[in-house]
């Protein structure tokens, strides 16, 4: 069994931002040479997340609006006494920081409209790490 990992770094420019990393992930899977297995994607940050969905501008704006509605800034969160970013921690915890994909016959399995979106929740940030790891044969 092969296990191959790669870390990419992405700078963000907005408080809430969605960055499509699907192409980088698919390229990594192809270059890994793994024909059948799984691919883990993880962001090791408490104020970022991963969303698997359509990368369409209207839907992206809907996600931004819904995240802001569900997790408003300055809502009296106890964590804000430390950092003023409790909303981002809460959103990350609910949305999630990892995704797992099957790899079948050398291809990452995802739906036609499923793109992998790094979700910045507390930007801008000079560097967000995204870890790809493929396991299989």
Order of alpha helices (4+ residues) and beta strands (2+ residues): beta-beta-alpha-beta-beta-alpha-alpha-beta-beta-beta-beta
